[in-house]
Amino acid sequence: MGQAQRSGGPRPDDAMSESWLPQHQEHALYTAAHIDAQILRLGQVLHPYLAADPLKLAQRLTPTTEEVVLAAIAPLPQAVPRLFADALNQTRNLMEHCCSRRSSRSWGAIWIAKRLP
């Protein structure tokens, strides 16, 4: 009988131990999930705003042309720039962390190799 069967189910760390992601980066998945949740919330806020037709167009006639002009724009909900900024900032943080962690490991190995006689 396997470990998962004896304990009543699979352990949470079993799935991560066979992950394609290096173990020192596993916590990055939680940040990626947060980013995904923020983008989902942004879509939920924007959907009713866009469904209400936020742009009002007007027709302007001149002696030689007919123009369509923007008459009004409904203001964006206050949550939109905040959610977008949060998702963008978290994405930047995630990328910086993953890249710096990888480069620091590489540079650390080079630095150690140069110091060895």
Secondary structure, 3 states (H helix, E strand, C coil): CCHHHHCCCCCHHHHHHCCCCCHHHCCHHHHHHHHHHHHHHHHHHHHHHHHCCCEEEEEEECCCCEEEEEEEECCCCCHHHHHHHHHHHHHHHHHHHHHHHHHHHHHHHHHHHHHCC
